[in-house]
Amino acid sequence: MNKELIFLRTFAASAAVASSLLFFSSFKGSGYQQFETIDVQRINVVEADGTTKMIITNAGLFPNGNEKINGRPTNVDRKKRAGMLFFNEDGIEAGGLIYDGSKSENGHNAGLSLTFDQYDGDQVMQLLTTDTQRGEDRFVSSTLVFNDRPAKESQQKTAEIMNELTTLRKSDPEAFKAKYAEYQAQELIGGAPRIMLGKSRSQNNGLFLFDDQGRPRAMFYLDKDNQPKLEAFDENGNITSSWPATSN
């Protein structure tokens, strides 16, 4: 009886090992698999050379902090959100899709953002919606935004500069302003929205134009009462012309 038990245990262990080897070798030997349903926390889509081209992830495994992708550091302070990140042939982040939404004590906060970056820089186009409720007041904004970005910016250099400026701002606000202006003049940081199309937080639906400093300069929109309006502004925000003409 003891010999039979030893035999059965050995057989069971051998069978388990053999089946495991067969299971994994079946995946290794085939380049194509079909699944009906997969539960997964994160998927890294890579090229044959190992370069990450896309990440699909839940919020918990969203890359930030000390994680490196394609040998490059990720945004340390970026909030973890579910979504996707895209990377170009050089392994540099090129945009992504993120979203979140949750109830708060007096309402909710939600949003979704699809962004497209300039090469080795930040976003030059963004499809964005935000939805915030506080008690009986709810604000929904849905826009397509086009931005200018500095010509000489790079993701890693920008991160280094912003860390420097954050520290300087706390210790010497005046030196921070001077240093920020210096980097901006060198076209290393900055950028500004130039065109926004959609519904603003004020519930105006239309086209909104900004100058190269990000200041609103022209708007053509329907207000919340469905009245069409066309307005132009100077650099200080004063109305220089409007249609229909404002009655006295």
Secondary structure as the mmCIF struct_conf table of DSSP 4:
data_model
#
loop_
_struct_conf.conf_type_id
_struct_conf.id
_struct_conf.beg_label_comp_id
_struct_conf.beg_label_asym_id
_struct_conf.beg_label_seq_id
_struct_conf.end_label_comp_id
_struct_conf.end_label_asym_id
_struct_conf.end_label_seq_id
HELX_RH_AL_P HELX_RH_AL_P1 ASN A 2 LYS A 28
TURN_TY1_P TURN_TY1_P1 GLY A 29 GLY A 29
BEND BEND1 GLY A 31 GLY A 31
BEND BEND2 GLU A 36 GLU A 36
BEND BEND3 GLN A 41 GLN A 41
STRN STRN1 ARG A 42 VAL A 46
TURN_TY1_P TURN_TY1_P2 ALA A 48 ASP A 49
STRN STRN2 THR A 52 THR A 57
BEND BEND4 ALA A 59 ALA A 59
TURN_TY1_P TURN_TY1_P3 GLY A 60 LEU A 61
TURN_TY1_P TURN_TY1_P4 GLY A 65 ASN A 66
STRN STRN3 LYS A 68 ILE A 69
TURN_TY1_P TURN_TY1_P5 ASN A 70 GLY A 71
STRN STRN4 ARG A 72 PRO A 73
TURN_TY1_P TURN_TY1_P6 VAL A 76 ASP A 77
HELX_LH_PP_P HELX_LH_PP_P1 ARG A 78 LYS A 80
STRN STRN5 ALA A 82 PHE A 87
TURN_TY1_P TURN_TY1_P7 GLU A 89 ASP A 90
BEND BEND5 GLY A 91 GLY A 91
STRN STRN6 GLU A 93 SER A 104
TURN_TY1_P TURN_TY1_P8 GLU A 105 ASN A 106
STRN STRN7 GLY A 107 ASP A 117
HELX_LH_PP_P HELX_LH_PP_P2 GLN A 118 GLN A 118
TURN_TY1_P TURN_TY1_P9 TYR A 119 ASP A 120
BEND BEND6 GLY A 121 GLY A 121
STRN STRN8 GLN A 123 ARG A 134
TURN_TY1_P TURN_TY1_P10 GLY A 135 GLU A 136
STRN STRN9 ASP A 137 ASP A 148
TURN_TY1_P TURN_TY1_P11 ALA A 151 LYS A 152
HELX_RH_AL_P HELX_RH_AL_P2 GLN A 155 SER A 171
HELX_RH_AL_P HELX_RH_AL_P3 PRO A 173 ALA A 185
TURN_TY1_P TURN_TY1_P12 GLN A 186 GLU A 187
BEND BEND7 LEU A 188 ILE A 189
STRN STRN10 ALA A 192 LYS A 199
TURN_TY1_P TURN_TY1_P13 ARG A 201 SER A 202
STRN STRN11 ASN A 205 PHE A 210
TURN_TY1_P TURN_TY1_P14 ASP A 212 GLN A 213
BEND BEND8 GLY A 214 GLY A 214
STRN STRN12 PRO A 216 LEU A 222
TURN_TY1_P TURN_TY1_P15 LYS A 224 ASP A 225
BEND BEND9 ASN A 226 ASN A 226
STRN STRN13 PRO A 228 PHE A 233
TURN_TY1_P TURN_TY1_P16 GLU A 235 ASN A 236
BEND BEND10 GLY A 237 GLY A 237
STRN STRN14 ILE A 239 TRP A 243
BEND BEND11 PRO A 244 PRO A 244
HELX_LH_PP_P HELX_LH_PP_P3 ALA A 245 SER A 247
#
